[in-house]
């Protein structure tokens, strides 16, 4: 495995370790987007081209989601959570627009309900 080259897909996941000859074949087919070389010149890894239909690369927001709360420091020095308003309005009191308020309240009540 000393002469094996790490092959990654477009999302950065290790697929396999391949020989230099196999890498040449993949490059001839146009399947390699980038070859990363060591400063001494030998190939460290190869990254495949994203094919149509494979989708985009995963972003951290795909796992985390949208943040609807943030920490806020109060004048007394305490830290509390501040809710972010839904929609584009920066409001301190009206956090949910009228059209989404019933859905917002239903989710909130579901979170507060006790389990039996």
Phi and psi restraints in degrees (range 20) as a CNS / XPLOR table:
assign (resid 1 and name C) (resid 2 and name N)
       (resid 2 and name CA) (resid 2 and name C) 1.0 -66.1 20.0 2
assign (resid 2 and name N) (resid 2 and name CA)
       (resid 2 and name C) (resid 3 and name N) 1.0 -37.6 20.0 2
assign (resid 2 and name C) (resid 3 and name N)
       (resid 3 and name CA) (resid 3 and name C) 1.0 -97.3 20.0 2
assign (resid 3 and name N) (resid 3 and name CA)
       (resid 3 and name C) (resid 4 and name N) 1.0 13.1 20.0 2
assign (resid 3 and name C) (resid 4 and name N)
       (resid 4 and name CA) (resid 4 and name C) 1.0 -83.2 20.0 2
assign (resid 4 and name N) (resid 4 and name CA)
       (resid 4 and name C) (resid 5 and name N) 1.0 144.6 20.0 2
assign (resid 4 and name C) (resid 5 and name N)
       (resid 5 and name CA) (resid 5 and name C) 1.0 -111.1 20.0 2
assign (resid 5 and name N) (resid 5 and name CA)
       (resid 5 and name C) (resid 6 and name N) 1.0 132.4 20.0 2
assign (resid 5 and name C) (resid 6 and name N)
       (resid 6 and name CA) (resid 6 and name C) 1.0 -71.7 20.0 2
assign (resid 6 and name N) (resid 6 and name CA)
       (resid 6 and name C) (resid 7 and name N) 1.0 130.0 20.0 2
assign (resid 6 and name C) (resid 7 and name N)
       (resid 7 and name CA) (resid 7 and name C) 1.0 -112.4 20.0 2
assign (resid 7 and name N) (resid 7 and name CA)
       (resid 7 and name C) (resid 8 and name N) 1.0 123.1 20.0 2
assign (resid 7 and name C) (resid 8 and name N)
       (resid 8 and name CA) (resid 8 and name C) 1.0 -113.2 20.0 2
assign (resid 8 and name N) (resid 8 and name CA)
       (resid 8 and name C) (resid 9 and name N) 1.0 149.4 20.0 2
assign (resid 8 and name C) (resid 9 and name N)
       (resid 9 and name CA) (resid 9 and name C) 1.0 -81.3 20.0 2
assign (resid 9 and name N) (resid 9 and name CA)
       (resid 9 and name C) (resid 10 and name N) 1.0 -179.1 20.0 2
assign (resid 9 and name C) (resid 10 and name N)
       (resid 10 and name CA) (resid 10 and name C) 1.0 -65.6 20.0 2
assign (resid 10 and name N) (resid 10 and name CA)
       (resid 10 and name C) (resid 11 and name N) 1.0 -22.6 20.0 2
assign (resid 10 and name C) (resid 11 and name N)
       (resid 11 and name CA) (resid 11 and name C) 1.0 -87.1 20.0 2
assign (resid 11 and name N) (resid 11 and name CA)
       (resid 11 and name C) (resid 12 and name N) 1.0 -3.3 20.0 2
assign (resid 11 and name C) (resid 12 and name N)
       (resid 12 and name CA) (resid 12 and name C) 1.0 93.1 20.0 2
assign (resid 12 and name N) (resid 12 and name CA)
       (resid 12 and name C) (resid 13 and name N) 1.0 11.8 20.0 2
assign (resid 12 and name C) (resid 13 and name N)
       (resid 13 and name CA) (resid 13 and name C) 1.0 -89.1 20.0 2
assign (resid 13 and name N) (resid 13 and name CA)
       (resid 13 and name C) (resid 14 and name N) 1.0 137.0 20.0 2
assign (resid 13 and name C) (resid 14 and name N)
       (resid 14 and name CA) (resid 14 and name C) 1.0 -68.7 20.0 2
assign (resid 14 and name N) (resid 14 and name CA)
       (resid 14 and name C) (resid 15 and name N) 1.0 123.6 20.0 2
assign (resid 14 and name C) (resid 15 and name N)
       (resid 15 and name CA) (resid 15 and name C) 1.0 -95.2 20.0 2
assign (resid 15 and name N) (resid 15 and name CA)
       (resid 15 and name C) (resid 16 and name N) 1.0 -51.1 20.0 2
assign (resid 15 and name C) (resid 16 and name N)
       (resid 16 and name CA) (resid 16 and name C) 1.0 -165.5 20.0 2
assign (resid 16 and name N) (resid 16 and name CA)
       (resid 16 and name C) (resid 17 and name N) 1.0 174.2 20.0 2
assign (resid 16 and name C) (resid 17 and name N)
       (resid 17 and name CA) (resid 17 and name C) 1.0 -114.1 20.0 2
assign (resid 17 and name N) (resid 17 and name CA)
       (resid 17 and name C) (resid 18 and name N) 1.0 128.1 20.0 2
assign (resid 17 and name C) (resid 18 and name N)
       (resid 18 and name CA) (resid 18 and name C) 1.0 -124.5 20.0 2
assign (resid 18 and name N) (resid 18 and name CA)
       (resid 18 and name C) (resid 19 and name N) 1.0 165.3 20.0 2
assign (resid 18 and name C) (resid 19 and name N)
       (resid 19 and name CA) (resid 19 and name C) 1.0 -83.6 20.0 2
assign (resid 19 and name N) (resid 19 and name CA)
       (resid 19 and name C) (resid 20 and name N) 1.0 166.2 20.0 2
assign (resid 19 and name C) (resid 20 and name N)
       (resid 20 and name CA) (resid 20 and name C) 1.0 -64.3 20.0 2
assign (resid 20 and name N) (resid 20 and name CA)
       (resid 20 and name C) (resid 21 and name N) 1.0 -34.5 20.0 2
assign (resid 20 and name C) (resid 21 and name N)
       (resid 21 and name CA) (resid 21 and name C) 1.0 -65.8 20.0 2
assign (resid 21 and name N) (resid 21 and name CA)
       (resid 21 and name C) (resid 22 and name N) 1.0 -42.0 20.0 2
assign (resid 21 and name C) (resid 22 and name N)
       (resid 22 and name CA) (resid 22 and name C) 1.0 -64.7 20.0 2
assign (resid 22 and name N) (resid 22 and name CA)
       (resid 22 and name C) (resid 23 and name N) 1.0 -38.4 20.0 2
assign (resid 22 and name C) (resid 23 and name N)
       (resid 23 and name CA) (resid 23 and name C) 1.0 -61.8 20.0 2
assign (resid 23 and name N) (resid 23 and name CA)
       (resid 23 and name C) (resid 24 and name N) 1.0 -41.7 20.0 2
assign (resid 23 and name C) (resid 24 and name N)
       (resid 24 and name CA) (resid 24 and name C) 1.0 -60.6 20.0 2
assign (resid 24 and name N) (resid 24 and name CA)
       (resid 24 and name C) (resid 25 and name N) 1.0 -40.4 20.0 2
assign (resid 24 and name C) (resid 25 and name N)
       (resid 25 and name CA) (resid 25 and name C) 1.0 -64.7 20.0 2
assign (resid 25 and name N) (resid 25 and name CA)
       (resid 25 and name C) (resid 26 and name N) 1.0 -43.7 20.0 2
assign (resid 25 and name C) (resid 26 and name N)
       (resid 26 and name CA) (resid 26 and name C) 1.0 -64.4 20.0 2
assign (resid 26 and name N) (resid 26 and name CA)
       (resid 26 and name C) (resid 27 and name N) 1.0 -37.4 20.0 2
assign (resid 26 and name C) (resid 27 and name N)
       (resid 27 and name CA) (resid 27 and name C) 1.0 -66.4 20.0 2
assign (resid 27 and name N) (resid 27 and name CA)
       (resid 27 and name C) (resid 28 and name N) 1.0 -39.7 20.0 2
assign (resid 27 and name C) (resid 28 and name N)
       (resid 28 and name CA) (resid 28 and name C) 1.0 -64.3 20.0 2
assign (resid 28 and name N) (resid 28 and name CA)
       (resid 28 and name C) (resid 29 and name N) 1.0 -31.4 20.0 2
assign (resid 28 and name C) (resid 29 and name N)
       (resid 29 and name CA) (resid 29 and name C) 1.0 -82.5 20.0 2
assign (resid 29 and name N) (resid 29 and name CA)
       (resid 29 and name C) (resid 30 and name N) 1.0 -6.5 20.0 2
assign (resid 29 and name C) (resid 30 and name N)
       (resid 30 and name CA) (resid 30 and name C) 1.0 78.7 20.0 2
assign (resid 30 and name N) (resid 30 and name CA)
       (resid 30 and name C) (resid 31 and name N) 1.0 23.7 20.0 2
assign (resid 30 and name C) (resid 31 and name N)
       (resid 31 and name CA) (resid 31 and name C) 1.0 -93.8 20.0 2
assign (resid 31 and name N) (resid 31 and name CA)
       (resid 31 and name C) (resid 32 and name N) 1.0 -5.2 20.0 2
assign (resid 31 and name C) (resid 32 and name N)
       (resid 32 and name CA) (resid 32 and name C) 1.0 -107.0 20.0 2
assign (resid 32 and name N) (resid 32 and name CA)
       (resid 32 and name C) (resid 33 and name N) 1.0 123.3 20.0 2
assign (resid 32 and name C) (resid 33 and name N)
       (resid 33 and name CA) (resid 33 and name C) 1.0 -83.6 20.0 2
assign (resid 33 and name N) (resid 33 and name CA)
       (resid 33 and name C) (resid 34 and name N) 1.0 -38.3 20.0 2
assign (resid 33 and name C) (resid 34 and name N)
       (resid 34 and name CA) (resid 34 and name C) 1.0 -154.7 20.0 2
assign (resid 34 and name N) (resid 34 and name CA)
       (resid 34 and name C) (resid 35 and name N) 1.0 142.0 20.0 2
assign (resid 34 and name C) (resid 35 and name N)
       (resid 35 and name CA) (resid 35 and name C) 1.0 -115.7 20.0 2
assign (resid 35 and name N) (resid 35 and name CA)
       (resid 35 and name C) (resid 36 and name N) 1.0 125.5 20.0 2
assign (resid 35 and name C) (resid 36 and name N)
       (resid 36 and name CA) (resid 36 and name C) 1.0 -101.0 20.0 2
assign (resid 36 and name N) (resid 36 and name CA)
       (resid 36 and name C) (resid 37 and name N) 1.0 123.7 20.0 2
assign (resid 36 and name C) (resid 37 and name N)
       (resid 37 and name CA) (resid 37 and name C) 1.0 -108.4 20.0 2
assign (resid 37 and name N) (resid 37 and name CA)
       (resid 37 and name C) (resid 38 and name N) 1.0 150.0 20.0 2
assign (resid 37 and name C) (resid 38 and name N)
       (resid 38 and name CA) (resid 38 and name C) 1.0 -73.1 20.0 2
assign (resid 38 and name N) (resid 38 and name CA)
       (resid 38 and name C) (resid 39 and name N) 1.0 158.9 20.0 2
assign (resid 38 and name C) (resid 39 and name N)
       (resid 39 and name CA) (resid 39 and name C) 1.0 -62.5 20.0 2
assign (resid 39 and name N) (resid 39 and name CA)
       (resid 39 and name C) (resid 40 and name N) 1.0 -21.9 20.0 2
assign (resid 39 and name C) (resid 40 and name N)
       (resid 40 and name CA) (resid 40 and name C) 1.0 -84.4 20.0 2
assign (resid 40 and name N) (resid 40 and name CA)
       (resid 40 and name C) (resid 41 and name N) 1.0 -6.4 20.0 2
assign (resid 40 and name C) (resid 41 and name N)
       (resid 41 and name CA) (resid 41 and name C) 1.0 109.3 20.0 2
assign (resid 41 and name N) (resid 41 and name CA)
       (resid 41 and name C) (resid 42 and name N) 1.0 -17.4 20.0 2
assign (resid 41 and name C) (resid 42 and name N)
       (resid 42 and name CA) (resid 42 and name C) 1.0 -80.2 20.0 2
assign (resid 42 and name N) (resid 42 and name CA)
       (resid 42 and name C) (resid 43 and name N) 1.0 156.6 20.0 2
assign (resid 42 and name C) (resid 43 and name N)
       (resid 43 and name CA) (resid 43 and name C) 1.0 -80.7 20.0 2
assign (resid 43 and name N) (resid 43 and name CA)
       (resid 43 and name C) (resid 44 and name N) 1.0 126.4 20.0 2
assign (resid 43 and name C) (resid 44 and name N)
       (resid 44 and name CA) (resid 44 and name C) 1.0 -87.4 20.0 2
assign (resid 44 and name N) (resid 44 and name CA)
       (resid 44 and name C) (resid 45 and name N) 1.0 -47.7 20.0 2
assign (resid 44 and name C) (resid 45 and name N)
       (resid 45 and name CA) (resid 45 and name C) 1.0 -158.2 20.0 2
assign (resid 45 and name N) (resid 45 and name CA)
       (resid 45 and name C) (resid 46 and name N) 1.0 163.1 20.0 2
assign (resid 45 and name C) (resid 46 and name N)
       (resid 46 and name CA) (resid 46 and name C) 1.0 -129.6 20.0 2
assign (resid 46 and name N) (resid 46 and name CA)
       (resid 46 and name C) (resid 47 and name N) 1.0 143.0 20.0 2
assign (resid 46 and name C) (resid 47 and name N)
       (resid 47 and name CA) (resid 47 and name C) 1.0 -118.6 20.0 2
assign (resid 47 and name N) (resid 47 and name CA)
       (resid 47 and name C) (resid 48 and name N) 1.0 128.6 20.0 2
assign (resid 47 and name C) (resid 48 and name N)
       (resid 48 and name CA) (resid 48 and name C) 1.0 -75.8 20.0 2
assign (resid 48 and name N) (resid 48 and name CA)
       (resid 48 and name C) (resid 49 and name N) 1.0 158.2 20.0 2
assign (resid 48 and name C) (resid 49 and name N)
       (resid 49 and name CA) (resid 49 and name C) 1.0 -75.4 20.0 2
assign (resid 49 and name N) (resid 49 and name CA)
       (resid 49 and name C) (resid 50 and name N) 1.0 143.8 20.0 2
assign (resid 49 and name C) (resid 50 and name N)
       (resid 50 and name CA) (resid 50 and name C) 1.0 -77.7 20.0 2
assign (resid 50 and name N) (resid 50 and name CA)
       (resid 50 and name C) (resid 51 and name N) 1.0 123.2 20.0 2
assign (resid 50 and name C) (resid 51 and name N)
       (resid 51 and name CA) (resid 51 and name C) 1.0 -84.9 20.0 2
assign (resid 51 and name N) (resid 51 and name CA)
       (resid 51 and name C) (resid 52 and name N) 1.0 154.4 20.0 2
assign (resid 51 and name C) (resid 52 and name N)
       (resid 52 and name CA) (resid 52 and name C) 1.0 -58.8 20.0 2
assign (resid 52 and name N) (resid 52 and name CA)
       (resid 52 and name C) (resid 53 and name N) 1.0 136.4 20.0 2
assign (resid 52 and name C) (resid 53 and name N)
       (resid 53 and name CA) (resid 53 and name C) 1.0 92.0 20.0 2
assign (resid 53 and name N) (resid 53 and name CA)
       (resid 53 and name C) (resid 54 and name N) 1.0 -7.7 20.0 2
assign (resid 53 and name C) (resid 54 and name N)
       (resid 54 and name CA) (resid 54 and name C) 1.0 -80.9 20.0 2
assign (resid 54 and name N) (resid 54 and name CA)
       (resid 54 and name C) (resid 55 and name N) 1.0 -11.3 20.0 2
assign (resid 54 and name C) (resid 55 and name N)
       (resid 55 and name CA) (resid 55 and name C) 1.0 83.2 20.0 2
assign (resid 55 and name N) (resid 55 and name CA)
       (resid 55 and name C) (resid 56 and name N) 1.0 -176.0 20.0 2
assign (resid 55 and name C) (resid 56 and name N)
       (resid 56 and name CA) (resid 56 and name C) 1.0 -96.0 20.0 2
assign (resid 56 and name N) (resid 56 and name CA)
       (resid 56 and name C) (resid 57 and name N) 1.0 169.2 20.0 2
assign (resid 56 and name C) (resid 57 and name N)
       (resid 57 and name CA) (resid 57 and name C) 1.0 -69.3 20.0 2
assign (resid 57 and name N) (resid 57 and name CA)
       (resid 57 and name C) (resid 58 and name N) 1.0 146.5 20.0 2
assign (resid 57 and name C) (resid 58 and name N)
       (resid 58 and name CA) (resid 58 and name C) 1.0 -70.5 20.0 2
assign (resid 58 and name N) (resid 58 and name CA)
       (resid 58 and name C) (resid 59 and name N) 1.0 137.4 20.0 2
assign (resid 58 and name C) (resid 59 and name N)
       (resid 59 and name CA) (resid 59 and name C) 1.0 -109.5 20.0 2
assign (resid 59 and name N) (resid 59 and name CA)
       (resid 59 and name C) (resid 60 and name N) 1.0 157.5 20.0 2
assign (resid 59 and name C) (resid 60 and name N)
       (resid 60 and name CA) (resid 60 and name C) 1.0 -57.4 20.0 2
assign (resid 60 and name N) (resid 60 and name CA)
       (resid 60 and name C) (resid 61 and name N) 1.0 -32.7 20.0 2
assign (resid 60 and name C) (resid 61 and name N)
       (resid 61 and name CA) (resid 61 and name C) 1.0 -65.5 20.0 2
assign (resid 61 and name N) (resid 61 and name CA)
       (resid 61 and name C) (resid 62 and name N) 1.0 -22.9 20.0 2
assign (resid 61 and name C) (resid 62 and name N)
       (resid 62 and name CA) (resid 62 and name C) 1.0 -65.5 20.0 2
assign (resid 62 and name N) (resid 62 and name CA)
       (resid 62 and name C) (resid 63 and name N) 1.0 -29.9 20.0 2
assign (resid 62 and name C) (resid 63 and name N)
       (resid 63 and name CA) (resid 63 and name C) 1.0 -92.4 20.0 2
assign (resid 63 and name N) (resid 63 and name CA)
       (resid 63 and name C) (resid 64 and name N) 1.0 -38.5 20.0 2
assign (resid 63 and name C) (resid 64 and name N)
       (resid 64 and name CA) (resid 64 and name C) 1.0 -81.6 20.0 2
assign (resid 64 and name N) (resid 64 and name CA)
       (resid 64 and name C) (resid 65 and name N) 1.0 -40.9 20.0 2
assign (resid 64 and name C) (resid 65 and name N)
       (resid 65 and name CA) (resid 65 and name C) 1.0 86.2 20.0 2
assign (resid 65 and name N) (resid 65 and name CA)
       (resid 65 and name C) (resid 66 and name N) 1.0 -176.7 20.0 2
assign (resid 65 and name C) (resid 66 and name N)
       (resid 66 and name CA) (resid 66 and name C) 1.0 -81.3 20.0 2
assign (resid 66 and name N) (resid 66 and name CA)
       (resid 66 and name C) (resid 67 and name N) 1.0 136.2 20.0 2
assign (resid 66 and name C) (resid 67 and name N)
       (resid 67 and name CA) (resid 67 and name C) 1.0 -87.8 20.0 2
assign (resid 67 and name N) (resid 67 and name CA)
       (resid 67 and name C) (resid 68 and name N) 1.0 122.5 20.0 2
assign (resid 67 and name C) (resid 68 and name N)
       (resid 68 and name CA) (resid 68 and name C) 1.0 -107.4 20.0 2
assign (resid 68 and name N) (resid 68 and name CA)
       (resid 68 and name C) (resid 69 and name N) 1.0 8.3 20.0 2
assign (resid 68 and name C) (resid 69 and name N)
       (resid 69 and name CA) (resid 69 and name C) 1.0 -143.5 20.0 2
assign (resid 69 and name N) (resid 69 and name CA)
       (resid 69 and name C) (resid 70 and name N) 1.0 154.1 20.0 2
assign (resid 69 and name C) (resid 70 and name N)
       (resid 70 and name CA) (resid 70 and name C) 1.0 -147.1 20.0 2
assign (resid 70 and name N) (resid 70 and name CA)
       (resid 70 and name C) (resid 71 and name N) 1.0 159.1 20.0 2
assign (resid 70 and name C) (resid 71 and name N)
       (resid 71 and name CA) (resid 71 and name C) 1.0 -78.3 20.0 2
assign (resid 71 and name N) (resid 71 and name CA)
       (resid 71 and name C) (resid 72 and name N) 1.0 142.7 20.0 2
assign (resid 71 and name C) (resid 72 and name N)
       (resid 72 and name CA) (resid 72 and name C) 1.0 -134.9 20.0 2
assign (resid 72 and name N) (resid 72 and name CA)
       (resid 72 and name C) (resid 73 and name N) 1.0 131.1 20.0 2
assign (resid 72 and name C) (resid 73 and name N)
       (resid 73 and name CA) (resid 73 and name C) 1.0 -90.8 20.0 2
assign (resid 73 and name N) (resid 73 and name CA)
       (resid 73 and name C) (resid 74 and name N) 1.0 127.0 20.0 2
assign (resid 73 and name C) (resid 74 and name N)
       (resid 74 and name CA) (resid 74 and name C) 1.0 -85.9 20.0 2
assign (resid 74 and name N) (resid 74 and name CA)
       (resid 74 and name C) (resid 75 and name N) 1.0 166.5 20.0 2
assign (resid 74 and name C) (resid 75 and name N)
       (resid 75 and name CA) (resid 75 and name C) 1.0 -61.5 20.0 2
assign (resid 75 and name N) (resid 75 and name CA)
       (resid 75 and name C) (resid 76 and name N) 1.0 -31.4 20.0 2
assign (resid 75 and name C) (resid 76 and name N)
       (resid 76 and name CA) (resid 76 and name C) 1.0 -76.3 20.0 2
assign (resid 76 and name N) (resid 76 and name CA)
       (resid 76 and name C) (resid 77 and name N) 1.0 -4.1 20.0 2
assign (resid 76 and name C) (resid 77 and name N)
       (resid 77 and name CA) (resid 77 and name C) 1.0 98.9 20.0 2
assign (resid 77 and name N) (resid 77 and name CA)
       (resid 77 and name C) (resid 78 and name N) 1.0 -9.0 20.0 2
assign (resid 77 and name C) (resid 78 and name N)
       (resid 78 and name CA) (resid 78 and name C) 1.0 -77.2 20.0 2
assign (resid 78 and name N) (resid 78 and name CA)
       (resid 78 and name C) (resid 79 and name N) 1.0 158.3 20.0 2
assign (resid 78 and name C) (resid 79 and name N)
       (resid 79 and name CA) (resid 79 and name C) 1.0 -114.1 20.0 2
assign (resid 79 and name N) (resid 79 and name CA)
       (resid 79 and name C) (resid 80 and name N) 1.0 132.3 20.0 2
assign (resid 79 and name C) (resid 80 and name N)
       (resid 80 and name CA) (resid 80 and name C) 1.0 -134.3 20.0 2
assign (resid 80 and name N) (resid 80 and name CA)
       (resid 80 and name C) (resid 81 and name N) 1.0 174.6 20.0 2
assign (resid 80 and name C) (resid 81 and name N)
       (resid 81 and name CA) (resid 81 and name C) 1.0 -95.4 20.0 2
assign (resid 81 and name N) (resid 81 and name CA)
       (resid 81 and name C) (resid 82 and name N) 1.0 133.4 20.0 2
assign (resid 81 and name C) (resid 82 and name N)
       (resid 82 and name CA) (resid 82 and name C) 1.0 -111.0 20.0 2
assign (resid 82 and name N) (resid 82 and name CA)
       (resid 82 and name C) (resid 83 and name N) 1.0 129.6 20.0 2
assign (resid 82 and name C) (resid 83 and name N)
       (resid 83 and name CA) (resid 83 and name C) 1.0 -81.7 20.0 2
assign (resid 83 and name N) (resid 83 and name CA)
       (resid 83 and name C) (resid 84 and name N) 1.0 141.1 20.0 2
assign (resid 83 and name C) (resid 84 and name N)
       (resid 84 and name CA) (resid 84 and name C) 1.0 -90.4 20.0 2
assign (resid 84 and name N) (resid 84 and name CA)
       (resid 84 and name C) (resid 85 and name N) 1.0 139.1 20.0 2
assign (resid 84 and name C) (resid 85 and name N)
       (resid 85 and name CA) (resid 85 and name C) 1.0 -70.8 20.0 2
assign (resid 85 and name N) (resid 85 and name CA)
       (resid 85 and name C) (resid 86 and name N) 1.0 142.7 20.0 2
assign (resid 85 and name C) (resid 86 and name N)
       (resid 86 and name CA) (resid 86 and name C) 1.0 -76.4 20.0 2
assign (resid 86 and name N) (resid 86 and name CA)
       (resid 86 and name C) (resid 87 and name N) 1.0 141.9 20.0 2
assign (resid 86 and name C) (resid 87 and name N)
       (resid 87 and name CA) (resid 87 and name C) 1.0 91.4 20.0 2
assign (resid 87 and name N) (resid 87 and name CA)
       (resid 87 and name C) (resid 88 and name N) 1.0 -161.6 20.0 2
assign (resid 87 and name C) (resid 88 and name N)
       (resid 88 and name CA) (resid 88 and name C) 1.0 -100.2 20.0 2
assign (resid 88 and name N) (resid 88 and name CA)
       (resid 88 and name C) (resid 89 and name N) 1.0 3.9 20.0 2
assign (resid 88 and name C) (resid 89 and name N)
       (resid 89 and name CA) (resid 89 and name C) 1.0 -91.8 20.0 2
assign (resid 89 and name N) (resid 89 and name CA)
       (resid 89 and name C) (resid 90 and name N) 1.0 122.2 20.0 2
assign (resid 89 and name C) (resid 90 and name N)
       (resid 90 and name CA) (resid 90 and name C) 1.0 -81.5 20.0 2
assign (resid 90 and name N) (resid 90 and name CA)
       (resid 90 and name C) (resid 91 and name N) 1.0 89.4 20.0 2
assign (resid 90 and name C) (resid 91 and name N)
       (resid 91 and name CA) (resid 91 and name C) 1.0 -119.1 20.0 2
assign (resid 91 and name N) (resid 91 and name CA)
       (resid 91 and name C) (resid 92 and name N) 1.0 142.6 20.0 2
assign (resid 91 and name C) (resid 92 and name N)
       (resid 92 and name CA) (resid 92 and name C) 1.0 -88.2 20.0 2
assign (resid 92 and name N) (resid 92 and name CA)
       (resid 92 and name C) (resid 93 and name N) 1.0 -25.5 20.0 2
assign (resid 92 and name C) (resid 93 and name N)
       (resid 93 and name CA) (resid 93 and name C) 1.0 -111.1 20.0 2
assign (resid 93 and name N) (resid 93 and name CA)
       (resid 93 and name C) (resid 94 and name N) 1.0 -38.5 20.0 2
assign (resid 93 and name C) (resid 94 and name N)
       (resid 94 and name CA) (resid 94 and name C) 1.0 -99.3 20.0 2
assign (resid 94 and name N) (resid 94 and name CA)
       (resid 94 and name C) (resid 95 and name N) 1.0 87.4 20.0 2
assign (resid 94 and name C) (resid 95 and name N)
       (resid 95 and name CA) (resid 95 and name C) 1.0 -83.5 20.0 2
assign (resid 95 and name N) (resid 95 and name CA)
       (resid 95 and name C) (resid 96 and name N) 1.0 -23.5 20.0 2
assign (resid 95 and name C) (resid 96 and name N)
       (resid 96 and name CA) (resid 96 and name C) 1.0 -123.4 20.0 2
assign (resid 96 and name N) (resid 96 and name CA)
       (resid 96 and name C) (resid 97 and name N) 1.0 127.4 20.0 2
assign (resid 96 and name C) (resid 97 and name N)
       (resid 97 and name CA) (resid 97 and name C) 1.0 -61.4 20.0 2
assign (resid 97 and name N) (resid 97 and name CA)
       (resid 97 and name C) (resid 98 and name N) 1.0 157.5 20.0 2
assign (resid 97 and name C) (resid 98 and name N)
       (resid 98 and name CA) (resid 98 and name C) 1.0 -57.9 20.0 2
assign (resid 98 and name N) (resid 98 and name CA)
       (resid 98 and name C) (resid 99 and name N) 1.0 -35.5 20.0 2
assign (resid 98 and name C) (resid 99 and name N)
       (resid 99 and name CA) (resid 99 and name C) 1.0 -73.0 20.0 2
assign (resid 99 and name N) (resid 99 and name CA)
       (resid 99 and name C) (resid 100 and name N) 1.0 -23.3 20.0 2
assign (resid 99 and name C) (resid 100 and name N)
       (resid 100 and name CA) (resid 100 and name C) 1.0 -108.6 20.0 2
assign (resid 100 and name N) (resid 100 and name CA)
       (resid 100 and name C) (resid 101 and name N) 1.0 -0.9 20.0 2
assign (resid 100 and name C) (resid 101 and name N)
       (resid 101 and name CA) (resid 101 and name C) 1.0 -58.8 20.0 2
assign (resid 101 and name N) (resid 101 and name CA)
       (resid 101 and name C) (resid 102 and name N) 1.0 -43.9 20.0 2
assign (resid 101 and name C) (resid 102 and name N)
       (resid 102 and name CA) (resid 102 and name C) 1.0 -61.3 20.0 2
assign (resid 102 and name N) (resid 102 and name CA)
       (resid 102 and name C) (resid 103 and name N) 1.0 -39.8 20.0 2
assign (resid 102 and name C) (resid 103 and name N)
       (resid 103 and name CA) (resid 103 and name C) 1.0 -66.8 20.0 2
assign (resid 103 and name N) (resid 103 and name CA)
       (resid 103 and name C) (resid 104 and name N) 1.0 -44.1 20.0 2
assign (resid 103 and name C) (resid 104 and name N)
       (resid 104 and name CA) (resid 104 and name C) 1.0 -59.8 20.0 2
assign (resid 104 and name N) (resid 104 and name CA)
       (resid 104 and name C) (resid 105 and name N) 1.0 -45.5 20.0 2
assign (resid 104 and name C) (resid 105 and name N)
       (resid 105 and name CA) (resid 105 and name C) 1.0 -67.5 20.0 2
assign (resid 105 and name N) (resid 105 and name CA)
       (resid 105 and name C) (resid 106 and name N) 1.0 -36.0 20.0 2
assign (resid 105 and name C) (resid 106 and name N)
       (resid 106 and name CA) (resid 106 and name C) 1.0 -63.3 20.0 2
assign (resid 106 and name N) (resid 106 and name CA)
       (resid 106 and name C) (resid 107 and name N) 1.0 -43.9 20.0 2
assign (resid 106 and name C) (resid 107 and name N)
       (resid 107 and name CA) (resid 107 and name C) 1.0 -64.8 20.0 2
assign (resid 107 and name N) (resid 107 and name CA)
       (resid 107 and name C) (resid 108 and name N) 1.0 -42.1 20.0 2
assign (resid 107 and name C) (resid 108 and name N)
       (resid 108 and name CA) (resid 108 and name C) 1.0 -62.7 20.0 2
assign (resid 108 and name N) (resid 108 and name CA)
       (resid 108 and name C) (resid 109 and name N) 1.0 -44.3 20.0 2
assign (resid 108 and name C) (resid 109 and name N)
       (resid 109 and name CA) (resid 109 and name C) 1.0 -66.4 20.0 2
assign (resid 109 and name N) (resid 109 and name CA)
       (resid 109 and name C) (resid 110 and name N) 1.0 -36.1 20.0 2
assign (resid 109 and name C) (resid 110 and name N)
       (resid 110 and name CA) (resid 110 and name C) 1.0 -64.1 20.0 2
assign (resid 110 and name N) (resid 110 and name CA)
       (resid 110 and name C) (resid 111 and name N) 1.0 -34.9 20.0 2
assign (resid 110 and name C) (resid 111 and name N)
       (resid 111 and name CA) (resid 111 and name C) 1.0 -70.9 20.0 2
assign (resid 111 and name N) (resid 111 and name CA)
       (resid 111 and name C) (resid 112 and name N) 1.0 -31.2 20.0 2
assign (resid 111 and name C) (resid 112 and name N)
       (resid 112 and name CA) (resid 112 and name C) 1.0 -87.2 20.0 2
assign (resid 112 and name N) (resid 112 and name CA)
       (resid 112 and name C) (resid 113 and name N) 1.0 -15.4 20.0 2
assign (resid 112 and name C) (resid 113 and name N)
       (resid 113 and name CA) (resid 113 and name C) 1.0 -66.0 20.0 2
assign (resid 113 and name N) (resid 113 and name CA)
       (resid 113 and name C) (resid 114 and name N) 1.0 146.4 20.0 2
assign (resid 113 and name C) (resid 114 and name N)
       (resid 114 and name CA) (resid 114 and name C) 1.0 -87.0 20.0 2
assign (resid 114 and name N) (resid 114 and name CA)
       (resid 114 and name C) (resid 115 and name N) 1.0 146.5 20.0 2
assign (resid 114 and name C) (resid 115 and name N)
       (resid 115 and name CA) (resid 115 and name C) 1.0 -85.7 20.0 2
assign (resid 115 and name N) (resid 115 and name CA)
       (resid 115 and name C) (resid 116 and name N) 1.0 143.2 20.0 2
